[in-house]
Amino acid sequence: MLQGAPVLNAELSGALKALVEEKSAIIAGWVASGKLAPVDPHHLIFMIWASTQHYADFALQVEAVTGKTLQDEAFFNSTVENVQRMIIEGIRPR
């Protein structure tokens, strides 16, 4: 896994790739129709993955810096609201 998950290459380049392509086509349609700001669908998906994965992989760092965990309902809600706002404002049509 730490070396790029070579054992999972078939799954990643098969089912996952197909799913990402399907969702990317939907996002590209929203961009084309003006519902989203111009954005590369793959990079949007990667950004969402990275943002959410950070809180799972670096929970100890988040706690060390903020003194809170996602078990704290107020911090969890604030985290969700902030991540959503940053992503949604970045793709909002202007």
C-alpha beads as a LAMMPS data file, in Angstrom:
LAMMPS data file: protein, C-alpha beads

94 atoms
93 bonds

1 atom types
1 bond types

-500.0 500.0 xlo xhi
-500.0 500.0 ylo yhi
-500.0 500.0 zlo zhi

Masses

1 110.0

Atoms # bond

1 1 1 0.000 0.000 0.000
2 1 1 2.734 2.453 0.879
3 1 1 4.395 1.818 -2.464
4 1 1 1.413 2.722 -4.599
5 1 1 -0.622 -0.417 -3.896
6 1 1 0.902 -2.536 -6.700
7 1 1 -1.059 -5.570 -5.545
8 1 1 -4.307 -3.705 -6.112
9 1 1 -3.451 -2.401 -9.572
10 1 1 -6.027 -4.593 -11.324
11 1 1 -8.809 -3.394 -9.042
12 1 1 -7.685 0.229 -9.176
13 1 1 -7.332 0.310 -12.950
14 1 1 -10.521 -1.681 -13.442
15 1 1 -13.537 -1.114 -11.221
16 1 1 -12.284 2.049 -9.522
17 1 1 -11.190 3.626 -12.794
18 1 1 -14.568 2.849 -14.343
19 1 1 -16.382 4.413 -11.392
20 1 1 -14.209 7.535 -11.473
21 1 1 -14.724 7.888 -15.229
22 1 1 -18.490 7.550 -14.776
23 1 1 -18.581 10.214 -12.047
24 1 1 -16.147 12.429 -13.982
25 1 1 -18.495 12.407 -16.964
26 1 1 -21.338 13.596 -14.739
27 1 1 -19.183 16.376 -13.272
28 1 1 -17.996 17.377 -16.774
29 1 1 -21.656 17.658 -17.796
30 1 1 -22.337 19.980 -14.863
31 1 1 -19.340 22.108 -15.867
32 1 1 -20.472 22.198 -19.503
33 1 1 -23.968 23.281 -18.489
34 1 1 -22.649 26.039 -16.216
35 1 1 -23.766 24.359 -12.989
36 1 1 -20.142 24.204 -11.795
37 1 1 -17.138 26.423 -12.346
38 1 1 -14.601 25.044 -14.807
39 1 1 -12.781 22.276 -12.978
40 1 1 -11.086 19.073 -14.034
41 1 1 -13.377 16.332 -12.672
42 1 1 -10.486 14.044 -11.743
43 1 1 -8.825 16.741 -9.655
44 1 1 -12.103 17.542 -7.912
45 1 1 -12.535 13.876 -6.991
46 1 1 -8.894 13.701 -5.811
47 1 1 -9.417 16.837 -3.690
48 1 1 -12.495 15.353 -2.030
49 1 1 -10.640 12.087 -1.385
50 1 1 -7.620 13.906 0.029
51 1 1 -9.653 16.177 2.282
52 1 1 -11.661 13.391 3.826
53 1 1 -8.779 10.899 4.013
54 1 1 -6.644 13.415 5.876
55 1 1 -8.893 13.256 8.932
56 1 1 -8.701 9.444 8.961
57 1 1 -4.956 9.107 8.346
58 1 1 -3.804 12.022 10.463
59 1 1 -6.289 11.930 13.345
60 1 1 -3.475 12.143 15.893
61 1 1 -2.008 15.223 14.228
62 1 1 -5.419 16.878 14.020
63 1 1 -5.939 16.188 17.720
64 1 1 -2.442 17.401 18.645
65 1 1 -2.981 20.682 16.804
66 1 1 -6.620 21.353 17.708
67 1 1 -6.992 19.438 20.960
68 1 1 -10.138 17.862 19.514
69 1 1 -11.177 14.699 17.723
70 1 1 -14.002 13.925 15.332
71 1 1 -15.697 12.224 18.271
72 1 1 -16.421 15.761 19.525
73 1 1 -19.754 16.503 17.846
74 1 1 -19.178 20.256 17.559
75 1 1 -15.698 19.766 16.049
76 1 1 -17.034 17.091 13.678
77 1 1 -19.838 19.384 12.496
78 1 1 -17.427 22.285 12.090
79 1 1 -15.042 20.077 10.112
80 1 1 -17.795 18.897 7.771
81 1 1 -19.092 22.443 7.269
82 1 1 -15.623 23.837 6.562
83 1 1 -14.562 21.115 4.124
84 1 1 -17.883 21.359 2.302
85 1 1 -17.706 25.155 2.141
86 1 1 -14.146 25.171 0.788
87 1 1 -14.931 22.616 -1.901
88 1 1 -18.352 23.962 -2.840
89 1 1 -17.176 27.588 -2.969
90 1 1 -14.297 26.491 -5.172
91 1 1 -16.621 24.919 -7.740
92 1 1 -19.505 27.392 -7.489
93 1 1 -20.192 29.047 -10.849
94 1 1 -19.297 32.729 -10.917

Bonds

1 1 1 2
2 1 2 3
3 1 3 4
4 1 4 5
5 1 5 6
6 1 6 7
7 1 7 8
8 1 8 9
9 1 9 10
10 1 10 11
11 1 11 12
12 1 12 13
13 1 13 14
14 1 14 15
15 1 15 16
16 1 16 17
17 1 17 18
18 1 18 19
19 1 19 20
20 1 20 21
21 1 21 22
22 1 22 23
23 1 23 24
24 1 24 25
25 1 25 26
26 1 26 27
27 1 27 28
28 1 28 29
29 1 29 30
30 1 30 31
31 1 31 32
32 1 32 33
33 1 33 34
34 1 34 35
35 1 35 36
36 1 36 37
37 1 37 38
38 1 38 39
39 1 39 40
40 1 40 41
41 1 41 42
42 1 42 43
43 1 43 44
44 1 44 45
45 1 45 46
46 1 46 47
47 1 47 48
48 1 48 49
49 1 49 50
50 1 50 51
51 1 51 52
52 1 52 53
53 1 53 54
54 1 54 55
55 1 55 56
56 1 56 57
57 1 57 58
58 1 58 59
59 1 59 60
60 1 60 61
61 1 61 62
62 1 62 63
63 1 63 64
64 1 64 65
65 1 65 66
66 1 66 67
67 1 67 68
68 1 68 69
69 1 69 70
70 1 70 71
71 1 71 72
72 1 72 73
73 1 73 74
74 1 74 75
75 1 75 76
76 1 76 77
77 1 77 78
78 1 78 79
79 1 79 80
80 1 80 81
81 1 81 82
82 1 82 83
83 1 83 84
84 1 84 85
85 1 85 86
86 1 86 87
87 1 87 88
88 1 88 89
89 1 89 90
90 1 90 91
91 1 91 92
92 1 92 93
93 1 93 94
